């Protein structure tokens, strides 16, 4: 029984190229999605870190301004020595 017309080597190569290009596009889309997720997670980490600092400030009855001044004066002292 005949199975149909055989593809020429050129047609096979073009099909393979198309499949490869399609795979590349899928991987690019997956990478982009993962990069967006990475950024979101990094933002969430920063937010949690700020929450921790805020809680410490509240426990110490310090304002953000006082913390800033404390850090600046500490840096100036360290630069002077």
C-alpha distances in whole Angstrom, upper triangle without the diagonal:
4,6,9,12,14,17,20,23,25,23,22,26,27,25,27,30,30,29,32,34,34,34,38,39,38,40,43,43,43,46,48,48,49,52,53,53,55,58,58,59,61,63,63,65,67,68,69,71,73,73,75,77,78,79,81,83,84,85,87,88,87,86,83,86,88,85,85,88,88,85,87,90,88,86,89,91,88,88,92,92
4,6,8,10,14,17,19,22,20,19,23,24,22,24,27,27,27,29,32,31,32,35,36,36,38,40,41,41,44,46,46,47,50,51,51,53,56,56,57,59,61,62,63,66,67,67,69,71,72,73,76,77,78,79,81,82,83,86,87,86,84,82,84,86,83,83,86,86,83,85,88,86,84,87,89,86,86,90,90
4,7,8,11,15,17,19,17,16,20,21,19,21,24,24,23,26,28,27,28,31,32,32,34,37,37,38,40,42,42,44,46,47,48,49,52,53,53,56,57,58,59,62,63,63,65,68,68,69,72,73,74,76,78,78,80,82,83,82,81,78,80,82,79,79,82,82,79,81,84,82,80,84,85,83,83,86,87
4,6,9,12,16,17,15,15,19,19,17,19,22,22,22,25,27,26,27,30,31,31,34,36,36,37,39,41,41,43,45,47,47,49,51,52,53,55,57,57,59,61,62,63,65,67,68,69,71,73,74,76,77,78,80,82,83,82,80,77,80,82,79,78,82,82,79,80,83,82,80,83,85,82,82,86,86
4,6,9,13,14,12,12,16,16,15,18,20,20,21,23,25,25,27,29,30,31,33,35,35,36,39,40,41,43,45,46,47,49,51,52,53,55,56,57,59,61,62,63,65,67,68,69,71,72,74,75,77,78,80,82,83,81,80,77,79,81,78,77,81,81,78,79,83,81,79,82,84,81,81,85,85
4,6,9,11,10,10,13,14,13,15,18,18,19,21,23,23,25,27,28,29,31,33,34,35,37,39,39,41,43,44,45,47,49,50,51,53,55,56,57,59,61,61,63,65,66,67,69,71,72,74,75,77,78,80,81,80,78,75,77,79,76,75,79,79,76,77,80,79,76,80,81,79,78,82,82
4,6,8,6,6,10,11,10,12,14,15,16,18,20,20,22,24,25,26,28,30,31,32,34,36,37,38,40,42,43,44,46,47,48,50,52,53,54,56,58,59,60,62,64,65,67,68,69,71,73,74,75,77,78,77,75,72,74,76,73,72,76,76,73,74,77,76,73,76,78,76,75,79,79
4,5,5,6,9,10,11,12,14,15,17,18,20,21,23,24,26,27,29,30,32,33,35,36,38,39,41,42,44,45,47,48,49,51,53,54,55,57,59,60,61,63,65,66,68,69,70,72,74,75,76,78,79,78,76,73,75,77,74,73,76,76,73,74,77,76,73,76,78,75,75,78,79
4,6,5,6,9,10,10,12,14,15,16,18,20,21,22,24,26,27,28,30,31,33,35,36,37,39,41,42,43,45,47,48,49,51,52,53,55,57,58,59,61,63,64,65,67,69,70,71,73,74,76,77,75,74,71,73,75,72,70,74,74,70,71,75,73,71,73,75,72,72,75,76
4,5,5,6,9,10,10,12,14,15,16,18,20,21,23,24,26,27,29,30,31,33,35,36,37,39,41,42,43,45,46,48,49,51,52,54,56,57,58,60,61,63,64,66,67,69,70,72,73,75,76,74,72,69,71,73,70,69,72,72,69,70,73,72,69,72,74,71,70,74,74
4,5,5,6,9,10,10,12,14,15,16,18,20,21,23,24,26,27,29,30,32,33,35,36,38,39,40,42,44,45,46,48,50,51,53,54,56,57,59,60,61,63,64,66,68,69,70,72,74,75,73,71,68,70,72,69,68,71,72,68,69,73,71,69,72,74,71,71,74,75
4,5,5,6,9,10,11,12,14,15,16,18,20,21,23,24,26,27,29,30,32,33,35,36,38,39,41,42,43,45,47,48,49,51,53,54,55,57,58,60,61,63,64,66,67,69,70,72,73,71,70,67,69,71,68,67,70,70,67,68,71,70,67,70,72,70,69,73,73
4,5,5,6,9,10,10,12,14,15,16,18,20,21,22,24,26,27,28,30,31,33,35,36,37,39,41,42,43,45,46,47,49,51,52,53,55,57,58,59,61,63,64,65,67,69,70,71,69,68,65,67,69,66,64,68,68,64,65,69,67,65,67,70,67,66,70,70
4,5,5,6,9,10,10,12,14,15,17,18,20,21,23,24,26,27,29,30,31,33,35,36,38,39,41,42,44,45,46,48,50,51,52,54,56,57,58,60,62,63,64,66,68,69,70,68,66,63,65,67,65,63,67,67,64,64,68,66,64,67,69,66,66,69,70
4,5,5,6,9,10,11,12,14,15,17,18,20,21,23,24,26,27,29,30,32,33,34,36,38,39,41,42,44,45,47,48,50,51,53,54,56,57,59,60,62,63,65,66,68,69,67,65,62,65,67,64,63,66,66,63,64,68,66,64,67,69,66,66,69,70
4,5,5,6,9,10,11,12,14,15,17,18,20,21,22,24,26,27,28,30,32,33,35,36,37,39,41,42,43,45,47,48,49,51,52,54,55,57,58,60,61,63,64,66,67,65,64,61,63,65,62,61,64,64,61,62,65,64,61,64,66,64,63,67,67
4,5,5,6,9,10,10,12,14,15,16,18,20,21,23,24,26,27,29,30,31,33,35,36,37,39,41,42,43,45,46,48,49,51,52,54,55,57,58,60,61,63,64,65,64,62,59,61,63,60,59,62,62,59,60,63,62,59,62,64,61,61,65,65
4,5,5,6,9,10,11,12,14,15,17,18,20,21,23,24,26,27,29,30,32,33,35,36,38,39,41,42,44,45,47,48,50,51,53,54,56,57,59,60,62,63,64,62,61,58,60,62,59,58,61,62,58,59,63,62,59,62,64,62,61,65,65
4,5,5,6,9,10,11,12,14,15,17,18,20,21,23,24,26,27,28,30,32,33,35,36,38,39,41,42,43,45,47,48,49,51,53,54,56,57,58,60,62,63,61,60,56,59,61,58,57,60,61,57,59,62,60,58,61,63,61,60,64,65
4,5,5,6,9,10,11,12,14,15,16,18,20,21,22,24,26,27,29,30,31,33,35,36,37,39,41,42,43,45,46,48,49,51,52,54,55,57,58,60,61,59,58,54,57,59,56,55,58,58,55,56,59,58,55,58,60,58,57,61,61
4,5,5,6,9,10,11,12,14,15,17,19,20,21,23,24,25,27,29,30,31,33,35,36,38,39,41,42,44,45,47,48,49,51,53,54,55,57,59,60,58,56,53,55,57,54,53,56,57,53,54,58,56,54,57,59,57,56,60,60
4,5,5,6,9,10,11,12,14,15,17,19,20,21,23,24,26,27,29,30,32,33,35,37,38,39,41,43,44,45,47,48,50,52,53,54,56,58,58,57,55,52,54,56,54,52,56,56,53,54,58,57,54,57,59,57,57,60,61
4,5,5,6,9,10,11,12,14,15,16,18,20,21,22,24,26,27,28,30,32,33,35,36,37,39,41,42,43,45,46,48,49,51,52,54,55,57,55,53,50,53,55,52,51,54,55,51,53,56,55,52,55,57,55,55,59,59
4,5,5,6,9,10,10,12,14,15,16,18,20,21,23,24,25,27,29,30,31,33,35,36,37,39,41,42,43,45,46,48,49,51,52,54,55,53,52,48,51,53,50,48,52,52,49,50,53,52,50,53,55,52,52,56,56
4,5,5,6,9,10,11,12,14,15,17,18,20,21,23,24,26,27,29,30,32,33,35,36,38,39,41,42,44,45,47,48,50,51,53,54,52,50,47,49,51,49,47,51,51,48,49,53,52,49,52,55,52,52,56,56
4,5,5,6,9,10,11,12,14,16,17,18,20,21,23,24,26,27,29,31,32,33,35,36,38,39,41,42,44,45,47,48,50,51,52,51,49,46,49,51,48,47,51,51,48,49,53,51,49,52,54,52,52,56,56
4,5,5,6,9,10,10,12,14,15,16,18,20,21,22,24,25,27,28,30,31,33,35,36,37,39,40,42,43,45,46,48,49,50,49,47,44,47,49,46,45,48,48,45,47,50,48,46,50,52,49,49,53,53
4,5,5,6,9,10,10,12,14,15,17,18,20,21,23,24,26,27,29,30,31,33,35,36,38,39,41,42,43,45,47,48,49,47,46,42,45,47,44,43,46,46,43,44,48,47,44,47,50,47,47,51,51
4,5,5,6,9,10,11,12,14,16,17,19,20,21,23,24,26,27,29,30,32,33,35,37,38,39,41,42,44,45,47,48,46,44,41,44,46,43,42,46,46,43,44,48,47,45,48,50,48,48,52,52
4,5,5,6,9,10,11,12,14,15,16,18,20,21,22,24,26,27,29,30,32,33,35,36,37,39,41,42,43,45,46,45,43,40,43,45,42,41,45,45,42,44,47,46,44,47,49,47,47,51,51
4,5,5,6,9,10,10,12,14,15,16,18,20,21,22,24,26,27,29,30,31,33,34,36,38,39,40,42,43,45,43,41,38,41,43,40,39,42,42,39,41,44,43,41,44,46,43,43,47,48
4,5,5,6,9,10,11,12,14,15,17,19,20,21,23,25,26,27,29,31,32,33,35,37,38,39,41,42,43,41,40,36,39,41,38,37,41,41,38,39,43,42,40,43,45,43,43,47,47
4,5,5,6,9,10,11,12,14,15,17,19,20,21,23,25,26,27,29,31,32,33,35,36,37,39,41,42,40,39,36,38,40,38,37,41,41,38,40,43,42,40,43,46,44,44,47,48
4,5,5,6,9,10,10,12,14,15,16,18,20,21,22,24,26,27,29,30,31,33,35,36,37,39,40,39,37,34,37,39,36,35,39,39,36,38,41,40,38,41,43,41,41,45,46
4,5,5,6,9,10,10,12,14,15,17,18,20,21,23,24,26,27,29,30,32,33,35,36,38,39,37,35,32,35,37,34,33,36,37,34,35,38,37,35,38,41,38,39,42,43
4,5,5,6,9,10,11,12,14,16,17,19,20,21,23,25,26,27,29,31,32,33,35,36,37,35,34,31,33,35,33,32,36,36,33,35,38,37,35,39,41,39,39,43,44
4,5,5,6,9,10,11,12,14,15,17,18,20,21,23,24,26,27,29,30,31,33,35,36,34,33,30,33,35,32,32,35,35,33,35,38,37,35,39,41,39,39,43,44
4,5,5,6,9,10,11,12,14,15,17,19,20,21,23,24,26,27,29,30,32,33,34,33,32,29,31,33,30,29,33,33,30,32,35,34,32,36,38,35,36,40,40
4,5,5,6,9,10,11,12,14,15,17,18,20,21,22,24,26,27,29,30,32,33,31,29,26,29,31,28,27,31,31,28,30,33,32,30,34,36,34,34,38,39
4,5,5,6,9,10,11,12,14,15,17,19,20,21,23,25,26,27,29,30,31,30,28,25,28,30,27,27,31,31,29,30,34,33,32,35,37,35,36,40,40
4,5,5,6,9,10,11,12,14,15,17,19,20,21,23,24,26,27,29,30,29,27,25,28,29,26,27,30,30,28,30,33,31,31,34,36,34,35,38,39
4,5,5,6,9,10,11,12,14,15,17,18,20,21,23,24,26,27,28,27,25,23,25,27,24,24,27,27,24,26,30,28,27,30,32,30,31,35,35
4,5,5,6,9,10,11,12,14,15,16,18,20,21,22,24,26,27,25,23,20,23,25,22,22,26,26,24,26,29,28,27,30,32,31,32,35,36
4,5,5,6,9,10,11,12,14,15,16,19,20,21,23,24,25,24,23,20,24,25,23,23,27,26,24,27,30,29,28,32,33,32,33,36,37
4,5,5,6,9,10,11,12,14,15,17,18,20,21,23,24,23,22,20,23,24,21,21,25,24,22,25,28,26,26,29,31,29,30,34,34
4,5,5,6,9,10,11,12,14,15,16,18,20,21,22,20,19,16,19,21,18,18,22,21,19,21,25,23,23,26,28,27,28,31,32
4,5,5,6,9,10,10,12,14,15,16,18,20,21,19,18,16,19,20,18,18,22,22,20,23,26,25,25,28,30,29,30,33,34
4,5,5,6,9,10,11,13,14,15,17,19,20,19,18,16,20,21,18,19,23,22,21,23,26,25,25,28,30,29,30,33,34
4,5,5,6,9,10,11,12,14,15,17,18,17,16,14,18,18,15,16,20,19,17,20,23,21,21,25,26,25,27,30,30
4,5,5,6,9,10,10,12,14,15,16,14,13,11,15,16,13,14,17,17,16,18,21,20,21,24,25,25,26,29,30
4,5,5,6,9,10,10,12,14,15,14,14,12,16,17,15,16,20,19,18,21,24,23,23,27,28,27,29,32,33
4,5,5,6,9,10,11,12,14,14,14,13,16,16,14,16,19,18,17,20,22,21,22,25,26,25,28,30,31
4,5,5,6,9,10,11,12,11,11,9,13,13,10,12,15,14,13,17,19,18,19,22,23,22,24,27,28
4,5,5,6,9,10,10,9,9,8,12,12,10,13,16,15,15,18,20,20,21,24,25,25,27,29,30
4,5,5,6,9,10,10,11,11,15,14,13,16,18,17,17,21,22,21,23,26,26,26,29,31,32
4,5,5,6,8,8,10,11,14,13,11,14,16,14,15,18,19,18,20,23,23,23,26,28,28
4,5,5,6,5,6,7,10,9,8,11,13,12,13,16,17,17,19,22,22,23,25,27,28
4,5,5,6,8,10,13,12,11,14,16,15,17,20,21,21,23,25,25,26,29,30,31
4,6,8,10,12,15,13,13,16,18,16,18,21,21,21,23,26,25,26,29,31,31
4,5,9,11,13,11,10,14,15,13,15,18,18,18,21,23,22,23,26,27,28
4,7,10,12,10,10,14,15,14,16,19,19,19,22,24,24,25,28,29,30
4,7,8,6,7,10,11,10,13,15,15,16,19,20,21,22,24,26,27
4,5,5,6,9,10,11,13,14,16,17,19,20,21,23,24,26,28
4,5,5,6,9,10,11,12,14,15,17,18,20,21,23,24,26
4,5,5,6,9,10,11,12,14,15,17,18,20,21,23,25
4,5,5,6,9,10,11,12,14,15,16,18,20,21,23
4,5,5,6,9,10,10,12,14,15,16,18,20,21
4,5,5,6,9,10,11,12,14,15,16,18,20
4,5,5,6,8,10,11,12,14,15,16,19
4,6,5,6,9,10,11,12,14,15,17
4,6,5,6,9,10,11,12,14,16
4,5,5,6,9,10,11,12,15
4,5,5,6,9,10,11,13
4,5,5,6,9,10,11
4,5,5,6,9,10
4,5,5,6,9
4,5,5,7
4,5,5
4,6
4
